[in-house]
Amino acid sequence: MEDQCLENQLLRPTSKASLKGHLLYALYSHLLKFESIYPNETPPVRYLDKDKEPIYPRDKVVTLCSKANMVKRSKNSNG
């Protein structure tokens, strides 16, 4: 019984606070400066009850980097 409650809480977060840093889901408002949802057409898994804010799967969150950072990374991996 206790395992089912824990599993339900993990799978169905009900508040913004419980979604912050969640392993499976992400809110757009909680993304960091260099993070985004990709592809942009990703449909939300569901909506947060109170605010009607879309909840996205965490595996669709990608880290963005600038062209300069990509050049730095390529130089570091070659050397």
Backbone as XML, in Angstrom:
<?xml version="1.0"?>
<chain id="A" units="angstrom">
  <residue number="1" name="MET">
    <atom name="N" x="0.816" y="-1.193" z="0.000"/>
    <atom name="CA" x="0.000" y="0.000" z="0.000"/>
    <atom name="C" x="0.864" y="1.262" z="0.000"/>
  </residue>
  <residue number="2" name="GLU">
    <atom name="N" x="1.882" y="1.257" z="0.851"/>
    <atom name="CA" x="2.764" y="2.412" z="0.939"/>
    <atom name="C" x="3.539" y="2.616" z="-0.358"/>
  </residue>
  <residue number="3" name="ASP">
    <atom name="N" x="3.933" y="1.505" z="-0.997"/>
    <atom name="CA" x="4.659" y="1.596" z="-2.263"/>
    <atom name="C" x="3.796" y="2.231" z="-3.346"/>
  </residue>
  <residue number="4" name="GLN">
    <atom name="N" x="2.506" y="1.902" z="-3.356"/>
    <atom name="CA" x="1.612" y="2.477" z="-4.354"/>
    <atom name="C" x="1.483" y="3.977" z="-4.165"/>
  </residue>
  <residue number="5" name="CYS">
    <atom name="N" x="1.415" y="4.435" z="-2.924"/>
    <atom name="CA" x="1.320" y="5.873" z="-2.655"/>
    <atom name="C" x="2.568" y="6.597" z="-3.142"/>
  </residue>
  <residue number="6" name="LEU">
    <atom name="N" x="3.722" y="6.026" z="-2.855"/>
    <atom name="CA" x="4.973" y="6.634" z="-3.310"/>
    <atom name="C" x="5.044" y="6.660" z="-4.825"/>
  </residue>
  <residue number="7" name="GLU">
    <atom name="N" x="4.640" y="5.586" z="-5.452"/>
    <atom name="CA" x="4.659" y="5.507" z="-6.908"/>
    <atom name="C" x="3.717" y="6.535" z="-7.518"/>
  </residue>
  <residue number="8" name="ASN">
    <atom name="N" x="2.529" y="6.691" z="-6.952"/>
    <atom name="CA" x="1.572" y="7.681" z="-7.455"/>
    <atom name="C" x="2.104" y="9.093" z="-7.309"/>
  </residue>
  <residue number="9" name="GLN">
    <atom name="N" x="2.773" y="9.390" z="-6.199"/>
    <atom name="CA" x="3.346" y="10.715" z="-6.009"/>
    <atom name="C" x="4.442" y="10.986" z="-7.030"/>
  </residue>
  <residue number="10" name="LEU">
    <atom name="N" x="5.235" y="9.975" z="-7.337"/>
    <atom name="CA" x="6.297" y="10.136" z="-8.322"/>
    <atom name="C" x="5.718" y="10.343" z="-9.715"/>
  </residue>
  <residue number="11" name="LEU">
    <atom name="N" x="4.693" y="9.576" z="-10.040"/>
    <atom name="CA" x="4.137" y="9.618" z="-11.387"/>
    <atom name="C" x="3.158" y="10.762" z="-11.607"/>
  </residue>
  <residue number="12" name="ARG">
    <atom name="N" x="2.502" y="11.232" z="-10.549"/>
    <atom name="CA" x="1.468" y="12.258" z="-10.698"/>
    <atom name="C" x="1.691" y="13.412" z="-9.733"/>
  </residue>
  <residue number="13" name="PRO">
    <atom name="N" x="2.725" y="14.227" z="-9.940"/>
    <atom name="CA" x="2.908" y="15.373" z="-9.056"/>
    <atom name="C" x="1.743" y="16.345" z="-9.207"/>
  </residue>
  <residue number="14" name="THR">
    <atom name="N" x="1.357" y="16.974" z="-8.094"/>
    <atom name="CA" x="0.160" y="17.807" z="-8.116"/>
    <atom name="C" x="0.436" y="19.284" z="-7.850"/>
  </residue>
  <residue number="15" name="SER">
    <atom name="N" x="1.683" y="19.643" z="-7.572"/>
    <atom name="CA" x="1.984" y="21.045" z="-7.302"/>
    <atom name="C" x="3.251" y="21.462" z="-8.039"/>
  </residue>
  <residue number="16" name="LYS">
    <atom name="N" x="3.436" y="22.775" z="-8.178"/>
    <atom name="CA" x="4.639" y="23.287" z="-8.830"/>
    <atom name="C" x="5.889" y="22.887" z="-8.057"/>
  </residue>
  <residue number="17" name="ALA">
    <atom name="N" x="5.808" y="22.928" z="-6.745"/>
    <atom name="CA" x="6.963" y="22.596" z="-5.915"/>
    <atom name="C" x="7.388" y="21.136" z="-6.108"/>
  </residue>
  <residue number="18" name="SER">
    <atom name="N" x="6.432" y="20.244" z="-6.267"/>
    <atom name="CA" x="6.770" y="18.836" z="-6.443"/>
    <atom name="C" x="7.344" y="18.562" z="-7.839"/>
  </residue>
  <residue number="19" name="LEU">
    <atom name="N" x="7.128" y="19.469" z="-8.785"/>
    <atom name="CA" x="7.667" y="19.300" z="-10.133"/>
    <atom name="C" x="9.077" y="19.866" z="-10.286"/>
  </residue>
  <residue number="20" name="LYS">
    <atom name="N" x="9.506" y="20.693" z="-9.340"/>
    <atom name="CA" x="10.839" y="21.281" z="-9.418"/>
    <atom name="C" x="11.874" y="20.177" z="-9.249"/>
  </residue>
  <residue number="21" name="GLY">
    <atom name="N" x="12.689" y="19.953" z="-10.276"/>
    <atom name="CA" x="13.715" y="18.917" z="-10.227"/>
    <atom name="C" x="13.180" y="17.502" z="-10.337"/>
  </residue>
  <residue number="22" name="HIS">
    <atom name="N" x="11.947" y="17.330" z="-10.787"/>
    <atom name="CA" x="11.334" y="16.006" z="-10.916"/>
    <atom name="C" x="12.084" y="15.187" z="-11.962"/>
  </residue>
  <residue number="23" name="LEU">
    <atom name="N" x="12.188" y="13.888" z="-11.742"/>
    <atom name="CA" x="12.945" y="13.018" z="-12.644"/>
    <atom name="C" x="12.235" y="12.749" z="-13.969"/>
  </residue>
  <residue number="24" name="LEU">
    <atom name="N" x="10.919" y="12.772" z="-13.967"/>
    <atom name="CA" x="10.162" y="12.408" z="-15.169"/>
    <atom name="C" x="9.509" y="13.583" z="-15.878"/>
  </residue>
  <residue number="25" name="TYR">
    <atom name="N" x="9.186" y="14.651" z="-15.152"/>
    <atom name="CA" x="8.422" y="15.752" z="-15.726"/>
    <atom name="C" x="9.105" y="17.092" z="-15.509"/>
  </residue>
  <residue number="26" name="ALA">
    <atom name="N" x="8.757" y="18.073" z="-16.358"/>
    <atom name="CA" x="9.316" y="19.422" z="-16.232"/>
    <atom name="C" x="8.264" y="20.460" z="-16.602"/>
  </residue>
  <residue number="27" name="LEU">
    <atom name="N" x="8.333" y="21.577" z="-15.914"/>
    <atom name="CA" x="7.523" y="22.741" z="-16.260"/>
    <atom name="C" x="8.409" y="23.716" z="-17.016"/>
  </residue>
  <residue number="28" name="TYR">
    <atom name="N" x="7.849" y="24.390" z="-18.003"/>
    <atom name="CA" x="8.624" y="25.356" z="-18.767"/>
    <atom name="C" x="9.153" y="26.466" z="-17.867"/>
  </residue>
  <residue number="29" name="SER">
    <atom name="N" x="8.365" y="26.859" z="-16.885"/>
    <atom name="CA" x="8.771" y="27.948" z="-15.986"/>
    <atom name="C" x="9.926" y="27.544" z="-15.071"/>
  </residue>
  <residue number="30" name="HIS">
    <atom name="N" x="10.194" y="26.247" z="-14.916"/>
    <atom name="CA" x="11.286" y="25.783" z="-14.060"/>
    <atom name="C" x="12.573" y="25.503" z="-14.831"/>
  </residue>
  <residue number="31" name="LEU">
    <atom name="N" x="12.563" y="25.688" z="-16.143"/>
    <atom name="CA" x="13.764" y="25.418" z="-16.916"/>
    <atom name="C" x="14.838" y="26.458" z="-16.619"/>
  </residue>
  <residue number="32" name="LEU">
    <atom name="N" x="16.085" y="26.044" z="-16.686"/>
    <atom name="CA" x="17.198" y="26.948" z="-16.463"/>
    <atom name="C" x="17.438" y="27.819" z="-17.689"/>
  </residue>
  <residue number="33" name="LYS">
    <atom name="N" x="18.373" y="28.747" z="-17.572"/>
    <atom name="CA" x="18.637" y="29.733" z="-18.622"/>
    <atom name="C" x="18.982" y="29.084" z="-19.964"/>
  </residue>
  <residue number="34" name="PHE">
    <atom name="N" x="19.765" y="28.022" z="-19.937"/>
    <atom name="CA" x="20.209" y="27.380" z="-21.171"/>
    <atom name="C" x="19.518" y="26.046" z="-21.420"/>
  </residue>
  <residue number="35" name="GLU">
    <atom name="N" x="18.268" y="25.933" z="-21.014"/>
    <atom name="CA" x="17.479" y="24.733" z="-21.266"/>
    <atom name="C" x="16.225" y="25.100" z="-22.049"/>
  </residue>
  <residue number="36" name="SER">
    <atom name="N" x="15.743" y="24.130" z="-22.827"/>
    <atom name="CA" x="14.529" y="24.344" z="-23.597"/>
    <atom name="C" x="13.854" y="23.002" z="-23.858"/>
  </residue>
  <residue number="37" name="ILE">
    <atom name="N" x="12.603" y="23.064" z="-24.273"/>
    <atom name="CA" x="11.866" y="21.870" z="-24.675"/>
    <atom name="C" x="12.100" y="21.688" z="-26.167"/>
  </residue>
  <residue number="38" name="TYR">
    <atom name="N" x="12.578" y="20.512" z="-26.567"/>
    <atom name="CA" x="12.820" y="20.245" z="-27.974"/>
    <atom name="C" x="12.292" y="18.871" z="-28.315"/>
  </residue>
  <residue number="39" name="PRO">
    <atom name="N" x="11.580" y="18.720" z="-29.392"/>
    <atom name="CA" x="11.148" y="19.713" z="-30.368"/>
    <atom name="C" x="10.042" y="20.601" z="-29.802"/>
  </residue>
  <residue number="40" name="ASN">
    <atom name="N" x="9.893" y="21.766" z="-30.403"/>
    <atom name="CA" x="8.921" y="22.752" z="-29.915"/>
    <atom name="C" x="7.483" y="22.247" z="-29.979"/>
  </residue>
  <residue number="41" name="GLU">
    <atom name="N" x="7.218" y="21.324" z="-30.870"/>
    <atom name="CA" x="5.859" y="20.801" z="-31.054"/>
    <atom name="C" x="5.535" y="19.679" z="-30.071"/>
  </residue>
  <residue number="42" name="THR">
    <atom name="N" x="6.388" y="19.448" z="-29.088"/>
    <atom name="CA" x="6.154" y="18.381" z="-28.119"/>
    <atom name="C" x="4.844" y="18.632" z="-27.381"/>
  </residue>
  <residue number="43" name="PRO">
    <atom name="N" x="3.933" y="17.683" z="-27.437"/>
    <atom name="CA" x="2.672" y="17.875" z="-26.709"/>
    <atom name="C" x="2.898" y="17.669" z="-25.211"/>
  </residue>
  <residue number="44" name="PRO">
    <atom name="N" x="2.224" y="18.444" z="-24.385"/>
    <atom name="CA" x="2.362" y="18.237" z="-22.941"/>
    <atom name="C" x="1.768" y="16.901" z="-22.519"/>
  </residue>
  <residue number="45" name="VAL">
    <atom name="N" x="2.344" y="16.328" z="-21.470"/>
    <atom name="CA" x="1.831" y="15.072" z="-20.920"/>
    <atom name="C" x="0.453" y="15.321" z="-20.318"/>
  </residue>
  <residue number="46" name="ARG">
    <atom name="N" x="0.358" y="16.412" z="-19.579"/>
    <atom name="CA" x="-0.909" y="16.854" z="-19.006"/>
    <atom name="C" x="-0.714" y="18.289" z="-18.527"/>
  </residue>
  <residue number="47" name="TYR">
    <atom name="N" x="-1.729" y="18.845" z="-17.892"/>
    <atom name="CA" x="-1.672" y="20.217" z="-17.400"/>
    <atom name="C" x="-1.767" y="20.219" z="-15.879"/>
  </residue>
  <residue number="48" name="LEU">
    <atom name="N" x="-1.038" y="21.143" z="-15.265"/>
    <atom name="CA" x="-1.105" y="21.308" z="-13.827"/>
    <atom name="C" x="-2.500" y="21.802" z="-13.484"/>
  </residue>
  <residue number="49" name="ASP">
    <atom name="N" x="-3.150" y="21.172" z="-12.542"/>
    <atom name="CA" x="-4.562" y="21.436" z="-12.238"/>
    <atom name="C" x="-4.865" y="22.903" z="-11.950"/>
  </residue>
  <residue number="50" name="LYS">
    <atom name="N" x="-4.107" y="23.512" z="-11.071"/>
    <atom name="CA" x="-4.437" y="24.859" z="-10.616"/>
    <atom name="C" x="-4.206" y="25.915" z="-11.684"/>
  </residue>
  <residue number="51" name="ASP">
    <atom name="N" x="-3.021" y="25.906" z="-12.283"/>
    <atom name="CA" x="-2.625" y="26.988" z="-13.183"/>
    <atom name="C" x="-2.840" y="26.672" z="-14.657"/>
  </residue>
  <residue number="52" name="LYS">
    <atom name="N" x="-3.184" y="25.451" z="-14.959"/>
    <atom name="CA" x="-3.325" y="25.003" z="-16.350"/>
    <atom name="C" x="-2.011" y="25.155" z="-17.112"/>
  </residue>
  <residue number="53" name="GLU">
    <atom name="N" x="-0.886" y="25.043" z="-16.384"/>
    <atom name="CA" x="0.431" y="25.118" z="-17.010"/>
    <atom name="C" x="0.795" y="23.734" z="-17.545"/>
  </residue>
  <residue number="54" name="PRO">
    <atom name="N" x="1.301" y="23.652" z="-18.789"/>
    <atom name="CA" x="1.615" y="22.345" z="-19.370"/>
    <atom name="C" x="2.812" y="21.672" z="-18.686"/>
  </residue>
  <residue number="55" name="ILE">
    <atom name="N" x="2.701" y="20.363" z="-18.505"/>
    <atom name="CA" x="3.773" y="19.551" z="-17.946"/>
    <atom name="C" x="4.359" y="18.729" z="-19.090"/>
  </residue>
  <residue number="56" name="TYR">
    <atom name="N" x="5.685" y="18.837" z="-19.279"/>
    <atom name="CA" x="6.372" y="18.153" z="-20.375"/>
    <atom name="C" x="7.211" y="16.999" z="-19.842"/>
  </residue>
  <residue number="57" name="PRO">
    <atom name="N" x="7.480" y="15.996" z="-20.687"/>
    <atom name="CA" x="8.375" y="14.920" z="-20.262"/>
    <atom name="C" x="9.804" y="15.453" z="-20.100"/>
  </residue>
  <residue number="58" name="ARG">
    <atom name="N" x="10.490" y="15.030" z="-19.070"/>
    <atom name="CA" x="11.842" y="15.507" z="-18.781"/>
    <atom name="C" x="12.823" y="15.122" z="-19.903"/>
  </residue>
  <residue number="59" name="ASP">
    <atom name="N" x="12.565" y="14.017" z="-20.598"/>
    <atom name="CA" x="13.494" y="13.606" z="-21.651"/>
    <atom name="C" x="13.453" y="14.517" z="-22.877"/>
  </residue>
  <residue number="60" name="LYS">
    <atom name="N" x="12.506" y="15.432" z="-22.944"/>
    <atom name="CA" x="12.436" y="16.405" z="-24.045"/>
    <atom name="C" x="13.141" y="17.716" z="-23.705"/>
  </residue>
  <residue number="61" name="VAL">
    <atom name="N" x="13.715" y="17.813" z="-22.491"/>
    <atom name="CA" x="14.463" y="19.004" z="-22.093"/>
    <atom name="C" x="15.903" y="18.850" z="-22.600"/>
  </residue>
  <residue number="62" name="VAL">
    <atom name="N" x="16.364" y="19.839" z="-23.345"/>
    <atom name="CA" x="17.729" y="19.810" z="-23.879"/>
    <atom name="C" x="18.503" y="21.022" z="-23.369"/>
  </residue>
  <residue number="63" name="THR">
    <atom name="N" x="19.818" y="20.858" z="-23.271"/>
    <atom name="CA" x="20.690" y="21.959" z="-22.875"/>
    <atom name="C" x="21.202" y="22.641" z="-24.124"/>
  </residue>
  <residue number="64" name="LEU">
    <atom name="N" x="21.016" y="23.933" z="-24.196"/>
    <atom name="CA" x="21.436" y="24.710" z="-25.352"/>
    <atom name="C" x="22.851" y="25.220" z="-25.145"/>
  </residue>
  <residue number="65" name="CYS">
    <atom name="N" x="23.576" y="25.399" z="-26.236"/>
    <atom name="CA" x="24.892" y="26.027" z="-26.116"/>
    <atom name="C" x="25.134" y="26.888" z="-27.358"/>
  </residue>
  <residue number="66" name="SER">
    <atom name="N" x="25.928" y="27.911" z="-27.172"/>
    <atom name="CA" x="26.200" y="28.849" z="-28.262"/>
    <atom name="C" x="27.248" y="28.275" z="-29.208"/>
  </residue>
  <residue number="67" name="LYS">
    <atom name="N" x="27.406" y="28.911" z="-30.330"/>
    <atom name="CA" x="28.403" y="28.481" z="-31.310"/>
    <atom name="C" x="29.802" y="28.536" z="-30.695"/>
  </residue>
  <residue number="68" name="ALA">
    <atom name="N" x="30.073" y="29.574" z="-29.904"/>
    <atom name="CA" x="31.391" y="29.718" z="-29.265"/>
    <atom name="C" x="31.663" y="28.552" z="-28.314"/>
  </residue>
  <residue number="69" name="ASN">
    <atom name="N" x="30.662" y="28.144" z="-27.554"/>
    <atom name="CA" x="30.844" y="27.015" z="-26.641"/>
    <atom name="C" x="31.068" y="25.715" z="-27.397"/>
  </residue>
  <residue number="70" name="MET">
    <atom name="N" x="30.406" y="25.553" z="-28.525"/>
    <atom name="CA" x="30.600" y="24.342" z="-29.319"/>
    <atom name="C" x="32.024" y="24.295" z="-29.860"/>
  </residue>
  <residue number="71" name="VAL">
    <atom name="N" x="32.562" y="25.443" z="-30.287"/>
    <atom name="CA" x="33.940" y="25.496" z="-30.782"/>
    <atom name="C" x="34.907" y="25.152" z="-29.650"/>
  </residue>
  <residue number="72" name="LYS">
    <atom name="N" x="34.665" y="25.679" z="-28.446"/>
    <atom name="CA" x="35.512" y="25.374" z="-27.295"/>
    <atom name="C" x="35.507" y="23.883" z="-26.997"/>
  </residue>
  <residue number="73" name="ARG">
    <atom name="N" x="34.326" y="23.294" z="-27.032"/>
    <atom name="CA" x="34.215" y="21.847" z="-26.757"/>
    <atom name="C" x="34.977" y="21.034" z="-27.791"/>
  </residue>
  <residue number="74" name="SER">
    <atom name="N" x="34.881" y="21.417" z="-29.049"/>
    <atom name="CA" x="35.554" y="20.650" z="-30.089"/>
    <atom name="C" x="37.071" y="20.779" z="-29.954"/>
  </residue>
  <residue number="75" name="LYS">
    <atom name="N" x="37.568" y="21.946" z="-29.561"/>
    <atom name="CA" x="39.010" y="22.118" z="-29.355"/>
    <atom name="C" x="39.496" y="21.296" z="-28.185"/>
  </residue>
  <residue number="76" name="ASN">
    <atom name="N" x="38.707" y="21.221" z="-27.124"/>
    <atom name="CA" x="39.102" y="20.444" z="-25.951"/>
    <atom name="C" x="39.100" y="18.949" z="-26.238"/>
  </residue>
  <residue number="77" name="SER">
    <atom name="N" x="38.179" y="18.475" z="-27.042"/>
    <atom name="CA" x="38.119" y="17.044" z="-27.330"/>
    <atom name="C" x="39.187" y="16.624" z="-28.341"/>
  </residue>
  <residue number="78" name="ASN">
    <atom name="N" x="39.650" y="17.537" z="-29.174"/>
    <atom name="CA" x="40.689" y="17.208" z="-30.158"/>
    <atom name="C" x="42.081" y="17.194" z="-29.544"/>
  </residue>
  <residue number="79" name="GLY">
    <atom name="N" x="42.291" y="18.020" z="-28.522"/>
    <atom name="CA" x="43.623" y="18.196" z="-27.955"/>
    <atom name="C" x="43.921" y="17.228" z="-26.917"/>
  </residue>
</chain>
